[in-house]
Amino acid sequence: MRFTTSALLALPLLAAAAESPFQEYKAKFQNFLGNFVAAPEAAKQDPVAASSTKSSKAKVVGAKKIETLSLNTWKDTLYAPVKPDATRPEEWYVLITGGNKTCFGHCAKVEAAFNESVAKFATLSKSPHVAMINCDDEKILCNSWSATTGALWIFEMLPAPAAIDVYWKRLNLTTTTSQTILDLYVNDDKKAFYLIDSYFHPFDGVLAKNDLAVPVAYLLWGFNAIPSWAMMLFVSFFSRSMM
């Protein structure tokens, strides 16, 4: 086999090509670790959480407001109607929705049904407060709760530092109507919901109590943002180095 001059010239390029994927991944991984260590400040600067720096927005359906929860405002918004001496919880119905990135375009119907149900809530003498989270816009908030799109969450808010009961239910993205959501409230059937009792509980979970919910959310978001080929490359190099 002849070893030509062009082949000799190509050897340094091949060596660089072999090293560059690892070097590129290493740089990305180091940058990611830097963001994780500075997670408390990242919420103010990261483009993913940029929308969270804005004040909470609300739209009015009928005579009732639908609050838009964000990373920096959700807690204040949920506590806002709670009186300091309250003994009965203020109830919130919060829809976890998304767009093409987090719900693949399948949440439009359930979101429309939620909006219609709010108009019906407005006709009742007593009804829950209502809010919405779009996980396309609030990836870190959704990750901090381990919340999935197309779900309805119920918060039973009491004055701090009382424990907060939080329930969730997955909604059928094709069959849910406004009446479905209205019936859940009128029947007050918590058996149809799951009581959240995990590390990711927004108020009483281990992560929230130790101020780790947001850093862990950034960690999860970071791993999801890493391309699968890069992760496989890292595992391959790591396993080879271990060998």
C-alpha positions as CSV (number, residue, x, y, z in Angstrom):
1,M,0.0,0.0,0.0
2,R,1.5,3.4,-1.0
3,F,1.7,6.2,1.5
4,T,1.4,9.3,-0.5
5,T,2.4,12.9,0.4
6,S,-1.3,13.9,0.6
7,A,-2.0,11.1,3.1
8,L,0.8,12.4,5.3
9,L,-0.6,15.9,5.2
10,A,-4.0,14.5,6.1
11,L,-2.8,12.9,9.3
12,P,-2.8,16.0,11.5
13,L,-6.3,16.9,10.3
14,L,-7.5,13.4,11.2
15,A,-6.0,13.7,14.6
16,A,-7.6,17.1,15.1
17,A,-10.9,15.7,14.0
18,A,-10.7,12.9,16.4
19,E,-10.0,15.3,19.3
20,S,-12.3,18.1,18.4
21,P,-15.7,16.4,19.3
22,F,-14.4,15.7,22.8
23,Q,-12.8,19.1,23.2
24,E,-16.0,20.8,22.1
25,Y,-18.1,18.7,24.4
26,K,-15.7,19.3,27.3
27,A,-16.0,23.1,26.7
28,K,-19.8,22.9,26.7
29,F,-19.8,20.7,29.8
30,Q,-17.5,23.2,31.6
31,N,-19.7,26.1,30.6
32,F,-22.7,24.2,31.8
33,L,-21.1,23.4,35.2
34,G,-20.3,27.1,35.5
35,N,-23.9,28.0,35.0
36,F,-25.0,25.4,37.5
37,V,-22.7,26.7,40.2
38,A,-24.0,30.2,39.6
39,A,-27.6,29.0,39.3
40,P,-29.1,31.6,41.7
41,E,-27.9,34.4,39.5
42,A,-28.6,32.5,36.2
43,A,-32.3,33.0,36.6
44,K,-31.7,36.7,36.0
45,Q,-29.5,36.3,33.0
46,D,-30.3,33.0,31.3
47,P,-32.3,33.4,28.0
48,V,-34.5,30.5,28.9
49,A,-35.6,32.3,32.1
50,A,-35.7,35.8,30.5
51,S,-39.5,35.8,30.5
52,S,-39.4,35.1,34.2
53,T,-37.9,38.5,35.0
54,K,-41.1,40.2,33.8
55,S,-44.0,40.8,36.1
56,S,-46.8,38.3,36.1
57,K,-49.3,38.9,33.4
58,A,-53.0,38.1,33.4
59,K,-55.7,37.9,30.9
60,V,-59.4,38.4,31.7
61,V,-62.0,35.8,30.7
62,G,-65.5,36.9,31.5
63,A,-65.1,38.5,34.9
64,K,-62.2,36.3,36.0
65,K,-58.4,36.7,35.5
66,I,-56.1,33.9,34.4
67,E,-52.8,34.6,35.9
68,T,-49.6,33.7,34.0
69,L,-47.1,32.2,36.4
70,S,-43.4,32.7,35.9
71,L,-40.2,31.6,37.7
72,N,-39.9,34.8,39.7
73,T,-43.6,35.5,40.4
74,W,-45.4,32.3,40.8
75,K,-45.1,32.1,44.6
76,D,-46.1,35.7,45.2
77,T,-49.1,35.2,42.8
78,L,-50.4,32.1,44.6
79,Y,-50.0,33.7,48.0
80,A,-51.6,37.0,47.0
81,P,-55.2,36.2,47.8
82,V,-54.4,34.4,51.1
83,K,-55.2,36.4,54.2
84,P,-52.7,36.2,57.1
85,D,-55.3,34.7,59.5
86,A,-57.0,32.3,57.0
87,T,-57.9,28.8,58.2
88,R,-59.6,27.7,55.0
89,P,-57.4,27.3,51.9
90,E,-57.6,29.5,48.8
91,E,-57.8,27.2,45.9
92,W,-56.0,27.6,42.6
93,Y,-56.5,25.7,39.4
94,V,-53.3,25.9,37.4
95,L,-53.1,24.5,33.8
96,I,-49.6,23.3,32.7
97,T,-49.5,23.8,29.0
98,G,-47.0,24.3,26.2
99,G,-46.4,24.9,22.6
100,N,-44.6,23.0,19.8
101,K,-41.5,22.4,21.9
102,T,-42.9,20.9,25.1
103,C,-46.4,19.8,24.0
104,F,-45.7,19.1,20.3
105,G,-48.7,21.3,19.4
106,H,-51.2,19.0,21.2
107,C,-52.2,21.4,24.1
108,A,-54.2,23.8,22.0
109,K,-57.5,22.0,22.6
110,V,-57.1,21.6,26.4
111,E,-55.9,25.2,26.7
112,A,-59.1,26.4,24.9
113,A,-61.2,24.2,27.2
114,F,-59.5,25.7,30.2
115,N,-60.3,29.2,29.0
116,E,-63.9,28.3,28.4
117,S,-64.1,26.7,31.9
118,V,-62.9,30.0,33.4
119,A,-65.8,31.8,31.8
120,K,-68.1,29.3,33.4
121,F,-66.3,29.7,36.8
122,A,-67.1,33.4,36.6
123,T,-70.8,32.6,36.8
124,L,-70.5,30.7,40.0
125,S,-70.9,32.3,43.5
126,K,-67.6,30.7,44.6
127,S,-64.9,29.4,42.3
128,P,-61.1,28.8,42.3
129,H,-58.4,31.2,41.3
130,V,-57.0,30.3,38.0
131,A,-53.6,30.4,36.4
132,M,-51.5,29.0,33.6
133,I,-47.9,28.0,32.9
134,N,-46.5,27.6,29.4
135,C,-43.6,25.3,29.6
136,D,-42.2,26.5,26.3
137,D,-41.7,29.9,28.0
138,E,-41.0,28.6,31.6
139,K,-38.8,25.5,31.1
140,I,-37.0,26.1,34.4
141,L,-40.2,26.5,36.4
142,C,-41.7,23.4,34.9
143,N,-38.5,21.4,35.6
144,S,-38.4,22.7,39.2
145,W,-41.8,21.1,39.8
146,S,-41.2,18.1,37.5
147,A,-44.4,19.3,35.8
148,T,-45.6,17.8,32.5
149,T,-47.7,19.6,29.9
150,G,-51.4,18.8,29.6
151,A,-51.9,18.6,33.3
152,L,-54.1,20.4,35.8
153,W,-52.7,21.3,39.2
154,I,-54.6,22.3,42.3
155,F,-53.0,24.3,45.0
156,E,-54.7,24.7,48.4
157,M,-53.0,27.8,49.7
158,L,-52.8,28.6,53.4
159,P,-50.7,31.4,55.1
160,A,-47.0,30.6,55.3
161,P,-45.5,28.6,56.9
162,A,-48.4,26.2,56.8
163,A,-48.1,23.1,54.7
164,I,-49.6,23.4,51.2
165,D,-51.5,20.5,49.6
166,V,-50.9,20.2,45.9
167,Y,-52.7,17.8,43.6
168,W,-52.3,17.1,39.9
169,K,-54.2,15.3,37.2
170,R,-53.3,14.5,33.6
171,L,-55.9,15.8,31.2
172,N,-56.9,14.0,28.0
173,L,-55.6,16.2,25.2
174,T,-58.3,15.2,22.8
175,T,-61.5,14.7,24.9
176,T,-61.2,17.3,27.6
177,T,-63.8,20.0,27.5
178,S,-64.7,23.0,29.6
179,Q,-67.4,20.9,31.3
180,T,-64.8,18.3,32.2
181,I,-62.8,20.9,34.2
182,L,-66.0,22.5,35.6
183,D,-67.2,19.1,36.9
184,L,-63.9,18.4,38.6
185,Y,-64.4,21.6,40.6
186,V,-68.1,21.2,41.3
187,N,-67.8,17.6,42.3
188,D,-64.7,18.4,44.4
189,D,-63.4,14.8,43.7
190,K,-59.8,14.8,44.9
191,K,-59.8,11.0,44.2
192,A,-59.4,11.9,40.6
193,F,-56.1,13.6,41.4
194,Y,-52.8,12.6,42.7
195,L,-51.6,14.2,45.9
196,I,-48.0,15.4,45.4
197,D,-45.7,14.1,48.1
198,S,-42.2,14.1,46.5
199,Y,-38.9,15.9,46.4
200,F,-40.3,18.1,43.8
201,H,-43.3,19.5,45.8
202,P,-43.2,23.2,45.0
203,F,-43.5,24.3,48.7
204,D,-42.8,21.4,51.0
205,G,-40.5,19.1,49.0
206,V,-36.9,18.5,50.0
207,L,-35.6,20.5,47.0
208,A,-37.8,23.5,47.7
209,K,-37.0,23.6,51.4
210,N,-33.3,23.5,50.7
211,D,-33.4,26.0,47.9
212,L,-32.3,23.3,45.4
213,A,-35.4,23.2,43.2
214,V,-34.1,25.9,40.7
215,P,-30.5,24.6,40.6
216,V,-31.7,21.1,39.9
217,A,-34.1,22.4,37.3
218,Y,-31.2,24.0,35.5
219,L,-29.3,20.8,35.7
220,L,-32.2,18.8,34.2
221,W,-32.7,21.5,31.5
222,G,-29.0,21.4,30.7
223,F,-28.9,17.6,30.3
224,N,-32.0,17.8,28.1
225,A,-30.3,20.5,26.0
226,I,-27.2,18.4,25.4
227,P,-27.6,16.5,22.1
228,S,-27.9,12.7,22.4
229,W,-24.8,12.2,20.2
230,A,-22.7,14.4,22.6
231,M,-23.8,12.5,25.6
232,M,-23.0,9.2,23.9
233,L,-19.6,10.6,22.9
234,F,-18.9,11.6,26.5
235,V,-20.0,8.2,27.8
236,S,-17.8,6.5,25.2
237,F,-14.7,8.6,26.2
238,F,-15.4,8.1,29.8
239,S,-15.8,4.4,29.6
240,R,-12.5,4.1,27.6
241,S,-10.7,6.2,30.2
242,M,-12.0,3.9,32.9
243,M,-10.8,0.9,31.0
